[in-house]
Amino acid sequence: MIRARLVALAERRAALRARADEERDRLAALVGRADALFAAAAGVRRAARALGRRPLILAAVAAALALARPRQALRLAALAWSGWRLYRRLRRAGRALLALAAARA
């Protein structure tokens, strides 16, 4: 009777260990993908900061694009403006959520 119970416990333990290993592997895969996305976002952010420190380069590229392809330059400017507005909205919403979370804590 006790032996059967110990065997059942050992089997249950082995099943739980196998399940934990599978979950750990899945989590590692998800974290790996998220790390890649965060690394890409950090690279974009670094590039944006570098361009912000060198506005003449940015202005020269914009002027060259406007002279070479005026329609494309207008589309790009509209897209950049929309992206900027979206960034500002998301930043405001993030700050509001953080303030709400801090108030609840």
N, C-alpha and C positions, 0 to 999 in steps of 0.2 A: 504494500500500500504506500509506504513512504518512498520506496524506490521509484514507483510509477510517478509519484508526484514530483520527485526530483528530476526525473527524465523529462516530464512535461515542462517543468520550469527551465531546464537547460535548452529545450527546443524553443520555447518562447523567447528566451534570452538571445539565442542565435538568430531567430527571425527578426527581433527588434534591432539587433546589431546590423543585420543586412539592410533593413529599412533605413536605419540612420546613415549607413554608408551611401545608399542611393540618394537620400536627401542632401547629404553633404556634397556629393558630386554635382547634383543639380544646382545647388546654391553656388558652388564654385563657378559653374558655367555662367550663371546669371551675373555674378559679380564680375567675372572676366569681361563680359560684354559691356557692362556699365562702366568698368574702368576704361575701356577703349573709348567709349563715348565721352567720358569726362576728360580724358587726355586730349581728344580732338577739340573739345570745347575750350580747354586751357590753351591750346595752341592758337585757336582763333582769337581768344582774348589777348594773348601776348602780342599777336600780330596787330590787333586793333590798338593796343597801347603803344606799340612801336610807331605806328602810323600817326597816332595822336601826338607823339613827341616830335614828329617831323612833318608838320603840315605843308611845307613847301613841296615835298615829294608827292603827297596826296593831291595837292592842287595841280601839280604838273601832269600827273597821270590823268586827272579829270579833264584838264584842258586838252590834252592830246586825244583823249577819247572823244571829247565834244567836237574837235576839229575833224577827226577821222570818220566818225560815225555819229552824227548828231541825233538821229532817231534812237539808236541804241543807248546813247548817253542819257536821253530823256527817260527812256524806260528804266534804265539803271538807277537814275536819280529818284524816280517815283518808287521803285522797289526799295531803295535804301531808306527813303522817307517813311514808307509803310513799316519797314522793319524797325526803324527807330521808334516809331509810335507804339508798335507792339511791345518792344523791349521796355519802354517806359510804363506801359500799362501792367505788364507782368511784374515789373519791379515794384510798382505801387501795391499790387495785389499781394505779392510776397511779403512786403512789409506789414500790410494789414493782417495777414494770417499770422505772422510772427507776433505781432502785438496782441492779437486775440489769444494765441496760445500762451503768451506770457501772463496775460490777465487771468486766465483759467488756472495757471499753475500756482 
